[in-house]
């Protein structure tokens, strides 16, 4: 078996999560939050399209974790992301974290917006 160390550059994987928080870079951060190649930042939730639209030039796929259950994005938010050319995949937050981590480890241009579980 060959083991390789993964270099995540400025982006960091999600290391864990619990009620109202996600652990990134060894720190527990309050949710909702946004992770990308630009780093980790607060996110205002489903009403905050501006934070997600700023990722458009550096992101091929944005994963949106909608908490414990899968939920549709509000039509207004979905329309704005579509107009900006941002590919969006919506799933529950645990699945979004796992998917983001895998694609991030492959060097993909991905971002993650998370609501708390």
C-alpha positions as CSV (number, residue, x, y, z in Angstrom):
1,X,0.0,0.0,0.0
2,X,1.3,3.4,-0.9
3,X,0.4,6.4,1.3
4,X,0.7,9.9,0.0
5,X,0.5,13.1,2.0
6,X,-2.2,15.4,0.7
7,X,-1.5,19.1,0.2
8,X,-4.6,21.2,0.4
9,X,-2.9,24.6,-0.3
10,X,-4.9,27.4,1.3
11,X,-8.1,25.4,1.4
12,X,-8.6,23.1,4.3
13,X,-10.8,20.0,4.6
14,X,-13.6,19.6,7.1
15,X,-12.2,17.5,10.0
16,X,-15.5,17.0,11.9
17,X,-18.8,18.5,12.8
18,X,-21.4,18.6,15.5
19,X,-24.5,20.5,16.6
20,X,-23.9,24.1,15.3
21,X,-20.2,23.8,14.5
22,X,-17.7,22.4,12.0
23,X,-14.0,21.7,12.8
24,X,-11.6,23.1,10.2
25,X,-7.9,23.5,10.7
26,X,-8.1,22.2,14.2
27,X,-10.6,24.9,15.2
28,X,-14.3,24.6,16.0
29,X,-16.1,27.2,13.8
30,X,-19.7,28.3,14.2
31,X,-21.9,27.5,11.3
32,X,-23.0,28.6,8.8
33,X,-19.6,28.9,7.0
34,X,-18.0,28.8,3.6
35,X,-14.8,27.1,2.6
36,X,-12.9,27.5,-0.7
37,X,-9.4,27.9,-2.1
38,X,-9.5,31.4,-0.7
39,X,-9.9,30.1,2.9
40,X,-12.7,29.8,5.4
41,X,-15.2,32.6,6.0
42,X,-18.6,33.2,7.7
43,X,-21.6,32.7,5.5
44,X,-25.0,34.4,6.1
45,X,-26.9,31.3,5.1
46,X,-29.3,30.8,2.2
47,X,-30.1,34.5,2.1
48,X,-26.4,35.4,1.5
49,X,-25.9,35.0,-2.2
50,X,-23.0,37.6,-2.3
51,X,-20.6,35.4,-0.4
52,X,-21.2,32.5,-2.8
53,X,-21.1,34.7,-6.0
54,X,-17.6,35.9,-5.0
55,X,-16.4,32.3,-5.5
56,X,-17.6,32.1,-9.2
57,X,-14.3,32.7,-10.9
58,X,-12.3,30.2,-8.8
59,X,-14.9,27.4,-8.4
60,X,-16.1,24.7,-10.7
61,X,-18.5,23.2,-8.3
62,X,-20.1,24.6,-5.1
63,X,-21.4,22.1,-2.6
64,X,-24.2,23.4,-0.4
65,X,-24.8,21.5,2.8
66,X,-28.4,22.2,4.0
67,X,-28.0,20.8,7.5
68,X,-29.2,17.4,8.6
69,X,-31.7,17.0,5.7
70,X,-31.5,17.7,2.0
71,X,-33.5,20.8,1.1
72,X,-33.9,22.8,-2.1
73,X,-32.2,26.1,-2.5
74,X,-34.4,29.1,-2.6
75,X,-35.3,29.9,-6.2
76,X,-33.7,33.4,-6.0
77,X,-30.4,32.0,-4.8
78,X,-30.4,29.2,-7.4
79,X,-31.2,31.7,-10.1
80,X,-28.3,34.0,-9.1
81,X,-25.8,31.1,-9.0
82,X,-27.0,29.8,-12.4
83,X,-26.6,33.3,-13.9
84,X,-23.0,33.5,-12.6
85,X,-22.2,30.1,-14.0
86,X,-21.6,28.4,-10.7
87,X,-22.3,24.7,-10.7
88,X,-24.2,23.8,-7.5
89,X,-24.7,20.4,-5.8
90,X,-27.1,20.4,-2.9
91,X,-27.0,17.7,-0.2
92,X,-27.1,17.3,3.5
93,X,-24.1,18.8,5.3
94,X,-22.4,15.6,6.3
95,X,-22.5,14.3,2.7
96,X,-21.4,17.7,1.4
97,X,-18.4,17.7,3.8
98,X,-17.3,14.2,2.6
99,X,-17.7,15.0,-1.0
100,X,-15.8,18.3,-0.7
101,X,-12.9,16.7,1.1
102,X,-12.5,14.0,-1.5
103,X,-12.6,16.4,-4.5
104,X,-10.4,18.9,-2.6
105,X,-7.8,16.2,-2.1
106,X,-7.8,15.6,-5.8
107,X,-6.9,19.2,-6.4
108,X,-10.3,20.2,-7.8
109,X,-11.7,23.7,-7.8
110,X,-14.4,23.2,-5.3
111,X,-16.1,25.3,-2.6
112,X,-18.4,24.4,0.3
113,X,-21.2,26.3,2.0
114,X,-22.5,24.7,5.1
115,X,-25.6,25.1,7.3
116,X,-25.3,23.5,10.8
117,X,-26.4,19.9,11.5
